[in-house]
């Protein structure tokens, strides 16, 4: 428990036990964190390195794949639909999404590292990191469409699986699902036009 939380608890306890004049009762003992509170604080501190590891692995992995498979001349020459976003949108959008993906994965991993939700999380990561090489490096638009549709299915399965266990993790995947649904439509349109 942080010093601000302890101070707030001391103030609130003093206010509750006072004589109504905002003066603490004379016999009020000093407020020390309960053992359970100390355990929660220690546990939170122990989870910070794992959160950092998730963030670094997911964000750096996504950025590295984006850098190594950056759209080139081949992609520039493709006919694209009118709803194709400008190129500058993809980098910031994916960076934010990778942070959300990492935090959701970390939350699920803390609770159930070997469970079904974590397996779905890993499956979507493999599919996510596979799409760019298939589309931009191998120039396999049809195969990339299959990969992205499997990715969307894995994302939706993850949301459905964690919904009752960890709503925050499920909501963290909502923007990701929306973006990948849009990207699937974009991939299908590029396939149709080329």
N, CA and C of each residue as an Amber inpcrd file, in Angstrom:
protein
   582
   0.8560000  -1.1620000   0.0000000   0.0000000   0.0000000   0.0000000
   0.9030000   1.2260000   0.0000000   0.6550000   2.1690000  -0.8690000
   1.4970000   3.3440000  -1.0070000   1.3000000   4.3320000   0.1300000
   2.2380000   5.2770000   0.2710000   2.1490000   6.2520000   1.3550000
   0.9020000   7.1350000   1.2600000   0.4760000   7.4580000   0.0390000
  -0.7290000   8.2790000  -0.1160000  -1.9630000   7.5110000   0.3760000
  -2.0310000   6.2210000   0.0540000  -3.1700000   5.4190000   0.4880000
  -3.1920000   5.2910000   2.0110000  -2.0170000   5.0880000   2.6140000
  -1.9400000   4.9860000   4.0770000  -2.3680000   6.3100000   4.7040000
  -1.9040000   7.4270000   4.1330000  -2.2920000   8.7370000   4.6600000
  -3.7980000   8.9420000   4.5550000  -4.3690000   8.5680000   3.4290000
  -5.8100000   8.7040000   3.2530000  -6.5600000   7.8300000   4.2500000
  -6.0960000   6.5850000   4.4380000  -6.7340000   5.7040000   5.4070000
  -6.6370000   6.2780000   6.8210000  -5.4760000   6.8370000   7.1580000
  -5.3290000   7.4370000   8.4820000  -6.3040000   8.5990000   8.6470000
  -6.3900000   9.4570000   7.6220000  -7.2970000  10.5920000   7.6910000
  -8.7380000  10.1360000   7.7970000  -9.1390000   9.1660000   6.9560000
 -10.5330000   8.7250000   6.9850000 -10.8610000   8.0260000   8.3010000
  -9.9380000   7.2470000   8.8170000 -10.1790000   6.5830000  10.1050000
 -10.2680000   7.6110000  11.2210000  -9.4150000   8.6260000  11.1570000
  -9.4490000   9.6820000  12.1720000 -10.7650000  10.4460000  12.0900000
 -11.2240000  10.7120000  10.8820000 -12.4760000  11.4470000  10.7150000
 -13.6540000  10.6350000  11.2370000 -13.6470000   9.3500000  11.0140000
 -14.7420000   8.4970000  11.4670000 -14.7430000   8.3730000  12.9810000
 -13.5740000   8.2760000  13.5900000 -13.4820000   8.0690000  15.0330000
 -13.4060000   9.3690000  15.8250000 -13.5050000  10.5030000  15.1670000
 -13.3540000  11.7630000  15.8910000 -14.6400000  12.1220000  16.6300000
 -14.5700000  13.2010000  17.3690000 -15.7240000  13.6440000  18.1400000
 -16.6380000  14.5670000  17.3500000 -16.4940000  14.5980000  16.0550000
 -17.3460000  15.4240000  15.2110000 -16.7500000  16.7780000  14.9170000
 -15.6220000  17.1060000  15.5350000 -14.9830000  18.3980000  15.3160000
 -13.7230000  18.2450000  14.4570000 -13.6490000  17.1620000  13.7140000
 -12.5020000  16.8520000  12.8670000 -11.2060000  16.7490000  13.6600000
 -11.3380000  16.3430000  14.9290000 -10.1620000  16.0740000  15.7370000
 -10.1380000  14.5850000  15.9990000  -9.0150000  13.9430000  15.7990000
  -8.9670000  12.5120000  16.0740000  -9.1610000  12.2450000  17.5620000
  -9.7430000  11.1110000  17.8590000  -9.9230000  10.7120000  19.2540000
  -8.5500000  10.5580000  19.8960000  -8.4600000  10.9270000  21.1740000
  -7.1730000  10.9110000  21.8680000  -6.5900000   9.5120000  21.9420000
  -7.4470000   8.5120000  21.9810000  -6.9530000   7.1470000  22.1310000
  -6.7750000   6.4510000  20.7820000  -6.8480000   7.2150000  19.6980000
  -6.7640000   6.6400000  18.3600000  -5.3690000   6.0550000  18.1250000
  -5.2530000   4.7410000  17.9120000  -3.9280000   4.1770000  17.6340000
  -3.5090000   4.5260000  16.2030000  -2.2090000   4.5580000  15.9780000
  -1.6830000   4.8210000  14.6350000  -2.1320000   3.7030000  13.6980000
  -2.4600000   4.0870000  12.4770000  -2.9400000   3.1100000  11.4900000
  -1.7670000   2.5010000  10.7530000  -1.5990000   1.2370000  10.8970000
  -0.5750000   0.4880000  10.1630000  -1.2800000  -0.4140000   9.1670000
  -0.6690000  -0.6200000   8.0140000  -1.3020000  -1.5190000   7.0440000
  -1.4890000  -2.9120000   7.6310000  -2.6430000  -3.4740000   7.3570000
  -2.9190000  -4.8390000   7.7860000  -2.0130000  -5.7930000   7.0090000
  -1.7500000  -6.9830000   7.5470000  -0.9090000  -7.9350000   6.8150000
  -1.4330000  -8.2320000   5.4070000  -2.7550000  -8.3220000   5.2470000
  -3.3130000  -8.6020000   3.9190000  -3.0280000  -7.4490000   2.9610000
  -3.1030000  -6.1990000   3.4650000  -2.8040000  -5.0370000   2.6300000
  -1.3400000  -5.0320000   2.2200000  -0.4590000  -5.3600000   3.1660000
   0.9670000  -5.4400000   2.8300000   1.2070000  -6.5200000   1.7910000
   0.4930000  -7.6450000   1.9030000   0.6370000  -8.7380000   0.9310000
   0.2060000  -8.2830000  -0.4590000  -0.9230000  -7.5630000  -0.5400000
  -1.3910000  -7.0810000  -1.8390000  -0.3960000  -6.1110000  -2.4590000
   0.1790000  -5.2270000  -1.6370000   1.1690000  -4.2860000  -2.1370000
   2.4000000  -5.0350000  -2.6530000   2.8790000  -5.9930000  -1.8730000
   4.0340000  -6.7850000  -2.2900000   3.7220000  -7.5640000  -3.5550000
   2.5330000  -8.1180000  -3.6200000   2.1290000  -8.8830000  -4.8000000
   2.0930000  -7.9770000  -6.0340000   1.5550000  -6.7670000  -5.8970000
   1.5120000  -5.8280000  -7.0190000   2.9220000  -5.4690000  -7.4660000
   3.8140000  -5.2450000  -6.5180000   5.2030000  -4.9270000  -6.8570000
   5.8610000  -6.0990000  -7.5760000   5.5320000  -7.3230000  -7.1720000
   6.1040000  -8.5010000  -7.8140000   5.6070000  -8.6720000  -9.2360000
   4.4170000  -8.1370000  -9.5520000   3.8630000  -8.2880000 -10.8920000
   4.3650000  -7.2300000 -11.8660000   4.9560000  -6.1630000 -11.3730000
   5.4450000  -5.1110000 -12.2670000   6.4470000  -5.6240000 -13.2960000
   7.4450000  -6.4060000 -12.8990000   8.3840000  -6.8940000 -13.9160000
   7.6970000  -7.7280000 -15.0070000   6.7020000  -8.5180000 -14.6260000
   6.0170000  -9.3160000 -15.6440000   5.1970000  -8.4350000 -16.5760000
   4.5900000  -7.3640000 -16.0530000   3.8690000  -6.4290000 -16.9140000
   4.8300000  -5.7630000 -17.8890000   5.9630000  -5.3270000 -17.3840000
   6.9720000  -4.7000000 -18.2450000   7.4310000  -5.6760000 -19.3100000
   7.6340000  -6.9290000 -18.9250000   8.0400000  -7.9520000 -19.8950000
   6.9810000  -8.1360000 -20.9790000   5.7140000  -8.2160000 -20.6020000
   4.6370000  -8.3300000 -21.5890000   4.6390000  -7.1260000 -22.5260000
   4.7300000  -5.9270000 -21.9620000   4.7150000  -4.7150000 -22.7810000
   5.8860000  -4.6800000 -23.7550000   7.0760000  -4.9630000 -23.2520000
   8.2640000  -4.9210000 -24.1080000   8.1840000  -5.9820000 -25.2000000
   7.7970000  -7.2010000 -24.8420000   7.7440000  -8.2850000 -25.8250000
   6.7170000  -8.0100000 -26.9240000   5.5170000  -7.6130000 -26.5320000
   4.4500000  -7.4170000 -27.5180000   4.7110000  -6.1780000 -28.3690000
   4.9910000  -5.0530000 -27.7330000   5.1850000  -3.8130000 -28.4940000
   6.4280000  -3.9020000 -29.3670000   7.5390000  -4.3590000 -28.8000000
   8.7630000  -4.4430000 -29.6150000   8.6360000  -5.5010000 -30.7000000
   7.9680000  -6.6180000 -30.3970000   7.7460000  -7.6360000 -31.4300000
   6.9140000  -7.0980000 -32.5690000   5.8370000  -6.3980000 -32.2510000
   4.9830000  -5.8180000 -33.2830000   5.7040000  -4.7600000 -34.0930000
   6.4550000  -3.8950000 -33.4170000   7.1820000  -2.8520000 -34.1260000
   8.2830000  -3.4440000 -35.0020000   8.9580000  -4.4790000 -34.5050000
  10.0120000  -5.1230000 -35.2990000   9.4370000  -5.7620000 -36.5580000
   8.3250000  -6.4460000 -36.4180000   7.6980000  -7.0710000 -37.5890000
   7.2220000  -5.9930000 -38.5550000   6.6670000  -4.9160000 -38.0310000
   6.2530000  -3.8040000 -38.8850000   7.4230000  -3.1950000 -39.6340000
   8.5530000  -3.0670000 -38.9650000   9.7490000  -2.5080000 -39.5990000
  10.3090000  -3.4630000 -40.6600000  10.3890000  -4.7410000 -40.3160000
  10.9710000  -5.7250000 -41.2310000  10.0910000  -6.0200000 -42.4390000
   8.7970000  -5.8050000 -42.3020000   7.8750000  -6.1130000 -43.4060000
   7.1400000  -4.8590000 -43.8680000   7.8040000  -3.7220000 -43.7990000
   7.1640000  -2.4530000 -44.1690000   6.6490000  -2.5200000 -45.6070000
   5.4780000  -1.9200000 -45.8510000   4.9450000  -1.9040000 -47.2140000
   5.9420000  -1.2190000 -48.1550000   6.1320000  -1.8310000 -49.2850000
   7.0720000  -1.2840000 -50.2520000   6.3920000  -0.9620000 -51.5620000
   7.1660000  -1.0400000 -52.6210000   6.6800000  -0.7190000 -53.9620000
   5.5210000  -1.6220000 -54.3780000   5.5930000  -2.9000000 -54.0220000
   4.5280000  -3.8350000 -54.3810000   3.1810000  -3.3610000 -53.8330000
   3.1620000  -2.9970000 -52.5510000   1.9200000  -2.5480000 -51.9270000
   1.4540000  -1.2210000 -52.5230000   2.3890000  -0.3330000 -52.8100000
   2.0380000   0.9740000 -53.3730000   1.3290000   0.8230000 -54.7180000
   1.6710000  -0.2200000 -55.4800000   1.0870000  -0.4180000 -56.8110000
  -0.2580000  -1.1370000 -56.7760000  -0.6510000  -1.6760000 -55.6440000
  -1.9350000  -2.3640000 -55.5560000  -3.0870000  -1.3720000 -55.6480000
  -4.1840000  -1.8200000 -56.2410000  -5.4120000  -1.0320000 -56.2340000
  -6.0670000  -1.2190000 -54.8680000  -6.3870000  -0.0980000 -54.2340000
  -6.9580000  -0.1580000 -52.8820000  -8.3490000   0.4670000 -52.8810000
  -9.1930000   0.0390000 -51.9460000 -10.5410000   0.6200000 -51.8660000
 -10.4820000   2.0650000 -51.3660000 -11.5560000   2.7820000 -51.5850000
 -11.6210000   4.1800000 -51.1770000 -11.5410000   4.3900000 -49.6750000
 -11.8570000   3.3650000 -48.8820000 -11.8220000   3.5140000 -47.4240000
 -10.4650000   3.1420000 -46.8330000  -9.4630000   2.9300000 -47.6770000
  -8.1130000   2.6120000 -47.2030000  -7.5570000   3.8210000 -46.4420000
  -7.1810000   3.6520000 -45.1610000  -6.6750000   4.8010000 -44.3920000
  -5.3070000   5.2470000 -44.9080000  -4.9110000   6.4750000 -44.5980000
  -3.5610000   6.9110000 -44.9640000  -2.5150000   6.0850000 -44.2160000
  -1.3500000   5.9420000 -44.8120000  -0.2940000   5.0810000 -44.2570000
   0.1130000   5.4780000 -42.8390000   0.0830000   6.7700000 -42.5200000
   0.5520000   7.2240000 -41.2160000  -0.3300000   6.7420000 -40.0700000
  -1.5430000   6.2850000 -40.3420000  -2.4670000   5.8430000 -39.2880000
  -2.0330000   4.5020000 -38.6850000  -1.4380000   3.6470000 -39.4840000
  -1.1800000   2.2760000 -39.0490000  -0.1770000   2.1730000 -37.8990000
   0.9060000   2.9240000 -37.9440000   1.9150000   2.8560000 -36.8760000
   1.3590000   3.2270000 -35.5080000   0.7600000   4.4140000 -35.3580000
   0.1980000   4.7740000 -34.0470000  -0.9350000   3.8410000 -33.6070000
  -1.7970000   3.4360000 -34.5540000  -2.9120000   2.5470000 -34.1870000
  -2.3900000   1.2300000 -33.6470000  -1.4300000   0.6330000 -34.3360000
  -0.9100000  -0.6550000 -33.8830000  -0.1220000  -0.5260000 -32.5810000
   0.5660000   0.5810000 -32.3940000   1.3070000   0.7550000 -31.1370000
   0.3430000   0.7660000 -29.9510000  -0.7340000   1.5150000 -30.0640000
  -1.7380000   1.5550000 -28.9880000  -2.3540000   0.1690000 -28.8030000
  -2.6940000  -0.4840000 -29.9090000  -3.2960000  -1.8190000 -29.8180000
  -2.3480000  -2.8130000 -29.1690000  -1.0610000  -2.7450000 -29.4910000
  -0.0990000  -3.6630000 -28.8770000   0.0070000  -3.4430000 -27.3720000
  -0.1080000  -2.2170000 -26.9150000  -0.1120000  -1.9620000 -25.4650000
  -1.3450000  -2.6160000 -24.8320000  -2.5150000  -2.4380000 -25.4520000
  -3.7450000  -3.0470000 -24.9350000  -3.6520000  -4.5670000 -24.9320000
  -3.1030000  -5.1300000 -26.0030000  -2.9360000  -6.5870000 -26.1130000
  -2.0230000  -7.0890000 -24.9970000  -0.9270000  -6.3710000 -24.7610000
   0.0280000  -6.7840000 -23.7320000  -0.6060000  -6.7500000 -22.3430000
  -1.3170000  -5.6810000 -22.0330000  -1.9380000  -5.5620000 -20.7040000
  -3.0020000  -6.6410000 -20.5200000  -3.8030000  -6.8950000 -21.5480000
  -4.8200000  -7.9560000 -21.4510000  -4.1590000  -9.3110000 -21.2260000
  -3.1190000  -9.5890000 -21.9780000  -2.3970000 -10.8600000 -21.8140000
  -1.7960000 -10.9980000 -20.4390000  -1.2150000  -9.9220000 -19.9480000
  -0.6190000  -9.9320000 -18.6120000  -1.6660000 -10.2000000 -17.5350000
  -2.8330000  -9.5520000 -17.6640000  -3.8990000  -9.7550000 -16.6780000
  -4.3530000 -11.2090000 -16.6500000  -4.5050000 -11.8060000 -17.8210000
  -4.9520000 -13.1990000 -17.8950000  -3.8520000 -14.1280000 -17.4020000
  -2.6210000 -13.8410000 -17.7730000  -1.4870000 -14.6740000 -17.3520000
  -1.3450000 -14.7000000 -15.8330000  -1.5600000 -13.5520000 -15.1790000
  -1.4730000 -13.5030000 -13.7090000  -2.4850000 -14.4260000 -13.0640000
  -3.6480000 -14.5040000 -13.6480000  -4.7390000 -15.2840000 -13.0590000
  -4.6410000 -16.7650000 -13.4140000  -4.3160000 -17.0620000 -14.6560000
  -4.3710000 -18.4430000 -15.1380000  -3.3670000 -18.6370000 -16.2790000
  -2.0760000 -18.7670000 -15.9520000  -1.0430000 -18.7850000 -16.9960000
  -1.1500000 -19.9380000 -17.9940000  -1.7020000 -21.0560000 -17.5860000
  -1.8000000 -22.1940000 -18.4960000  -3.2030000 -22.4770000 -18.9880000
  -4.1220000 -21.5750000 -18.6990000  -5.5290000 -21.8120000 -19.0280000
  -5.8730000 -21.5420000 -20.4830000  -7.1070000 -21.8540000 -20.7950000
  -7.6100000 -21.6850000 -22.1510000  -7.5150000 -20.2350000 -22.6390000
  -7.8660000 -19.2240000 -21.8150000  -7.7330000 -17.8440000 -22.2840000
  -6.2950000 -17.4840000 -22.6890000  -5.3270000 -17.9760000 -21.9330000
  -3.9330000 -17.6630000 -22.2660000  -3.5120000 -18.3680000 -23.5550000
  -4.0250000 -19.5420000 -23.7840000  -3.7320000 -20.2380000 -25.0530000
  -4.3050000 -19.4550000 -26.2270000  -5.5050000 -18.9170000 -26.0560000
  -6.0910000 -18.0790000 -27.1090000  -5.2750000 -16.8040000 -27.2970000
  -4.7880000 -16.2490000 -26.2060000  -3.9590000 -15.0550000 -26.3150000
  -2.7050000 -15.3490000 -27.1350000  -2.0460000 -16.4680000 -26.8440000
  -0.8420000 -16.8390000 -27.6110000  -1.1800000 -17.1280000 -29.0710000
  -2.3050000 -17.7690000 -29.3100000  -2.7110000 -18.0740000 -30.6930000
  -2.9180000 -16.7880000 -31.4820000  -3.5880000 -15.8080000 -30.8780000
  -3.7950000 -14.5570000 -31.6060000  -2.4810000 -13.8260000 -31.8230000
  -1.5380000 -13.9500000 -30.8970000  -0.2310000 -13.3100000 -31.1050000
   0.5040000 -13.9330000 -32.2910000   0.4740000 -15.2610000 -32.3820000
   1.1300000 -15.9370000 -33.5110000   0.4870000 -15.5100000 -34.8240000
  -0.8320000 -15.4770000 -34.8630000  -1.5410000 -15.0680000 -36.0750000
  -1.2730000 -13.5930000 -36.3880000  -1.2650000 -12.7620000 -35.3600000
  -0.9970000 -11.3380000 -35.5440000   0.3830000 -11.1250000 -36.1540000
   1.3950000 -11.7600000 -35.5700000   2.7610000 -11.5850000 -36.0490000
   2.9950000 -12.2890000 -37.3890000   2.0950000 -13.1760000 -37.8030000
   2.2290000 -13.8750000 -39.0910000   1.6410000 -13.0920000 -40.2580000
   0.6400000 -12.2580000 -39.9870000  -0.0740000 -11.6150000 -41.0840000
   0.8260000 -10.7340000 -41.9460000   1.6160000  -9.8520000 -41.3520000
   2.4620000  -8.9390000 -42.1270000   3.4520000  -9.6580000 -43.0330000
   4.1760000 -10.6740000 -42.5430000   5.0700000 -11.3800000 -43.4640000
   4.3270000 -12.0550000 -44.6190000   3.1530000 -12.6050000 -44.3420000
   2.3810000 -13.2660000 -45.3990000   1.9030000 -12.2330000 -46.4180000
   1.3920000 -11.1170000 -45.9580000   0.8370000 -10.1130000 -46.8620000
   1.9420000  -9.2940000 -47.5310000   2.7920000  -8.6440000 -46.7560000
   3.7490000  -7.6900000 -47.3040000   5.0260000  -8.3250000 -47.8590000
   5.4990000  -9.4270000 -47.2610000   6.7420000 -10.0450000 -47.7430000
   6.4780000 -11.1220000 -48.7910000   5.5230000 -12.0120000 -48.5140000
   5.2290000 -13.1080000 -49.4510000   4.2520000 -12.6790000 -50.5480000
   3.6010000 -11.5500000 -50.3790000   2.6210000 -11.0220000 -51.3560000
   1.4810000 -12.0060000 -51.5970000   1.0770000 -12.7090000 -50.5550000
   0.0020000 -13.6980000 -50.6400000  -1.2630000 -13.1150000 -50.0260000
  -1.9760000 -12.3260000 -50.8050000  -3.1470000 -11.6080000 -50.3120000
  -4.2400000 -12.5720000 -49.8510000  -4.4800000 -13.6330000 -50.6100000
  -5.5090000 -14.6110000 -50.2460000  -5.1620000 -15.3560000 -48.9660000
  -3.9290000 -15.7960000 -48.8340000  -3.4960000 -16.4860000 -47.6160000
  -3.5310000 -15.5250000 -46.4260000  -3.1640000 -14.2700000 -46.6640000
  -3.2240000 -13.2680000 -45.5960000  -4.6660000 -13.0690000 -45.1280000
  -5.6130000 -13.1370000 -46.0500000  -7.0240000 -13.0170000 -45.6550000
  -7.4230000 -14.1650000 -44.7260000  -6.9800000 -15.3610000 -45.0340000
  -7.2630000 -16.5140000 -44.1570000  -6.6470000 -16.2860000 -42.7790000
  -5.3890000 -15.8200000 -42.7530000  -4.7010000 -15.5640000 -41.4800000
  -5.4560000 -14.5140000 -40.6690000  -5.8680000 -13.4260000 -41.3100000
  -6.5240000 -12.3550000 -40.5510000  -7.9210000 -12.7640000 -40.0760000
  -8.6110000 -13.5990000 -40.8420000  -9.9150000 -14.0870000 -40.3760000
  -9.7490000 -15.0470000 -39.2010000  -8.7110000 -15.8600000 -39.2250000
  -8.4050000 -16.7130000 -38.0640000  -8.0260000 -15.8530000 -36.8590000
  -7.2820000 -14.7840000 -37.1170000  -6.9160000 -13.8560000 -36.0500000
  -8.1630000 -13.2320000 -35.4280000  -9.0830000 -12.7810000 -36.2680000
 -10.3300000 -12.2000000 -35.7510000 -11.1080000 -13.2250000 -34.9270000
 -11.1580000 -14.4610000 -35.3890000 -11.8460000 -15.5170000 -34.6340000
 -11.1740000 -15.7480000 -33.2810000  -9.8370000 -15.7440000 -33.2500000
  -9.1050000 -15.9380000 -31.9940000  -9.3560000 -14.7770000 -31.0320000
  -9.4040000 -13.5570000 -31.5560000  -9.6660000 -12.3760000 -30.7250000
 -11.0590000 -12.4630000 -30.1070000 -12.0450000 -12.7850000 -30.9280000
 -13.4220000 -12.8890000 -30.4240000 -13.5610000 -14.0350000 -29.4270000
 -12.8720000 -15.1410000 -29.6820000 -12.8960000 -16.2620000 -28.7340000
 -12.2510000 -15.8610000 -27.4080000 -11.1570000 -15.0950000 -27.4810000
 -10.5090000 -14.6100000 -26.2590000 -11.4710000 -13.7410000 -25.4590000
 -12.1250000 -12.7970000 -26.1360000 -13.0790000 -11.9130000 -25.4460000
 -14.1900000 -12.7230000 -24.7940000 -14.7470000 -13.6690000 -25.5280000
 -15.8420000 -14.4880000 -24.9890000 -15.3760000 -15.3320000 -23.8040000
 -14.1520000 -15.8280000 -23.8780000 -13.6350000 -16.6990000 -22.8240000
 -13.3260000 -15.9380000 -21.5410000 -12.8030000 -14.7100000 -21.6680000
 -12.4240000 -13.9720000 -20.4530000 -13.5330000 -13.0640000 -19.9300000
 -14.6310000 -12.9420000 -20.6580000 -15.6750000 -11.9880000 -20.2900000
 -16.1240000 -12.1360000 -18.8310000 -16.3530000 -13.3380000 -18.3720000
 -16.8260000 -13.5410000 -16.9910000 -15.6940000 -13.5400000 -15.9760000
 -14.4890000 -13.8040000 -16.4180000 -13.3550000 -13.8910000 -15.4950000
 -12.6680000 -12.5520000 -15.2840000 -12.5450000 -11.7830000 -16.3790000
 -11.8080000 -10.5230000 -16.3080000 -12.3440000  -9.5820000 -17.3840000
 -13.3610000  -8.8090000 -17.0250000 -14.0050000  -7.9050000 -17.9990000
 -13.0340000  -6.8590000 -18.5220000 -12.1020000  -6.4440000 -17.6920000
 -11.1360000  -5.4380000 -18.1450000 -10.3200000  -5.9970000 -19.3100000
  -9.8310000  -7.2260000 -19.1750000  -9.0680000  -7.8470000 -20.2670000
  -9.9290000  -7.9790000 -21.5160000 -11.1890000  -8.3310000 -21.3430000
 -12.0940000  -8.4480000 -22.4940000 -12.2760000  -7.0940000 -23.1680000
 -12.5100000  -6.0450000 -22.3810000 -12.6950000  -4.7060000 -22.9590000
 -11.4150000  -4.1860000 -23.6000000 -10.2580000  -4.5730000 -23.0670000
  -8.9950000  -4.1570000 -23.6820000  -8.8640000  -4.7110000 -25.1030000
  -9.5180000  -5.8420000 -25.3620000  -9.4640000  -6.4450000 -26.7000000
 -10.5340000  -5.8990000 -27.6430000 -11.4870000  -5.1180000 -27.1430000
 -12.5730000  -4.6110000 -28.0010000 -12.0610000  -3.7240000 -29.1430000
 -11.1810000  -2.7370000 -28.8800000 -10.6760000  -1.9290000 -29.9980000
  -9.8660000  -2.7650000 -30.9930000  -9.1580000  -3.7390000 -30.4710000
  -8.3700000  -4.6610000 -31.2900000  -9.2870000  -5.4500000 -32.2180000
 -10.3920000  -5.9580000 -31.6910000 -11.3550000  -6.7040000 -32.5140000
 -11.9270000  -5.7980000 -33.6060000 -12.2640000  -4.5610000 -33.2440000
 -12.8110000  -3.6290000 -34.2350000 -11.7950000  -3.3340000 -35.3330000
 -10.5410000  -3.1020000 -34.9440000  -9.5000000  -2.7950000 -35.9240000
  -9.2430000  -3.9890000 -36.8440000  -9.1730000  -5.1700000 -36.2780000
  -8.9050000  -6.3620000 -37.0920000 -10.0970000  -6.6870000 -37.9900000
 -11.3120000  -6.4210000 -37.5410000 -12.4870000  -6.5910000 -38.4110000
 -12.3810000  -5.6340000 -39.5960000 -12.0050000  -4.3920000 -39.3340000
 -11.8080000  -3.4160000 -40.4050000 -10.6730000  -3.8650000 -41.3320000
  -9.5620000  -4.3190000 -40.7520000  -8.4190000  -4.7700000 -41.5530000
  -8.7880000  -5.9910000 -42.3940000  -9.6620000  -6.8470000 -41.8770000
 -10.1260000  -8.0130000 -42.6500000 -10.9080000  -7.5550000 -43.8750000
 -11.7730000  -6.5790000 -43.6820000 -12.5360000  -6.0130000 -44.7990000
 -11.5940000  -5.3700000 -45.8170000 -10.5920000  -4.6710000 -45.3280000
  -9.6040000  -4.0490000 -46.2000000  -8.8240000  -5.1020000 -46.9810000
  -8.3780000  -6.1560000 -46.3100000  -7.6550000  -7.2630000 -46.9440000
  -8.5330000  -7.9230000 -48.0220000  -9.7920000  -8.1910000 -47.7020000
 -10.7120000  -8.8140000 -48.6670000 -10.9330000  -7.9000000 -49.8730000
 -11.0510000  -6.5970000 -49.6360000 -11.2500000  -5.6590000 -50.7270000
 -10.0340000  -5.5770000 -51.6340000  -8.8470000  -5.5900000 -51.0500000
  -7.6140000  -5.5660000 -51.8450000  -7.5050000  -6.8360000 -52.6730000
  -7.8780000  -7.9770000 -52.0930000  -7.8790000  -9.2310000 -52.8470000
  -8.8420000  -9.1520000 -54.0230000 -10.0140000  -8.6170000 -53.7960000
 -11.0220000  -8.5240000 -54.8560000 -10.5710000  -7.5660000 -55.9690000
  -9.9320000  -6.4830000 -55.6020000  -9.5230000  -5.4900000 -56.5830000
  -8.2440000  -5.8490000 -57.3440000  -7.5130000  -6.8050000 -56.8380000
  -6.2340000  -7.1660000 -57.4690000  -6.2500000  -8.6240000 -57.8770000
